[in-house]
Amino acid sequence: MTTKEYFEKFIGKINLKIEDEERAFIEEKQNAIREKLREKLSLQDDFLTGSYKRHTIIKPKNKGEKFDVDVFVAFANEDYGGTDLADLRQMVIGALHAIKEENSDLAITVINEEQNRSVGVEFGNNFQIDIVPAIQIEKDKLYKIFDRRTLEAVKSNPKLHGELLSKANENAGGLLVPLIKILKAWKREKCDYVKSFHIELMVVKIFTGSTIDSIPKGLATFFESAEGYFEKACLKDPANNEMLIDEYLDKDGTRDEVRTLIETEKTVAKVAVEAEKAGDESKAVKEWEKIFESDDGKKVGGDRPLSTGPTFINRTPSRPHCNARPNY
C-alpha cells in the first residue's frame, strides 16, 4: 500500500458522508428553526457556522453520538448591548421551548440547555442543531458570545474564520480541508483535550499563503510547526487580537502533555516522509500507523457506519514560532 492509498482509505473512514436526501432534511430543519426564531425574537442576523458549514466535520466516534449543525442568532448591539448575556440566553431557550410546543411538525424531541455556548435542539436521531446566542457588535466583523461555563463574554467572528479557511484551502489546492479532518480524528484519539477549533485555526495559520504538495508532507509540516505554537499561549483569534484561543491549555494543565506528544509525532512523521522519498512506501505507511493508531490498537477513525444512532430520515513551510507576526 502506498502512502497515498493509506490516507485515501483513512479519509474514507472518518468522512461524514451525508446523502442528498439527508442533507435536504438537515437544511429543512435548520431553516425552519431559524425562521421560527426570527418570528419570536428581534434578531439582527442568523447564519450557519461551525464545522458543518466549513466542511471540516468528521464522522461521530461512538454509537449514539450526535454531530451538530451550528447556527448563530445575533441580536443588535444598539438594542441588547446592555442586556446580560445570560438573560439573552434564557430568551432564546424560552423561544425554543415555545417553538417545540407550537410546531409538532418540526418533531423536536429535546431542548438541551446544558451546553456551554449553545442550546441544543434534538430530533431523536444522530444530528442536532446548536443555537448560539450572540450580540452583533459590528455586522459580519465582530460578535459577543456568552460562555455558560466561565460566565464570561467571548468576542469573535465565525464568518471570518470560515473565509480564512476557505481561502487557505483554495491556495493549498483543496488539501487543507482533508488535512484538518485527519488531524481532528488524530486529536480525538491522542489528545481529545485539545479543541477542534484550536486545530483548525492553527492549520489555517500555518498554511496561509502556502501550498501543500501532499497530505503526508502537509502532516509533517503541521507537526513540525505545531511544536512552536504549543510552547506557550500565543495563538490569537484573527477576529479578536485580545483573545488567545490556546490559553485554556495552561488553565487545564495539559500544555506539557500535548508538547510531549507533538514532539514524538514530529519525529515519526519526519521518518515517514523520508522513507517515502527514498521509495520505501511500506516503511512510510508503518510509520504513519504509529501516529494514526489509538492506544487500544484500533486505527484512528475506525470503520464506523454513518448512522451510529437512528437515521436522519424516518425510512422503512519552515517551523514558525508563536512570536512570529501573524499571517492573517
Beta strands, then each sheet from edge to edge (+ up, - down):
strand 1: 45-49
strand 2: 67-76
strand 3: 110-112
strand 4: 119-122
strand 5: 127-138
strand 6: 142-147
strand 7: 152-156
strand 8: 236-237
strand 9: 240-244
sheet 1: 1+ 2- 5- 4+ 3-
sheet 2: 1+ 2- 5- 6+ 7-
sheet 3: 8+ 9-
end
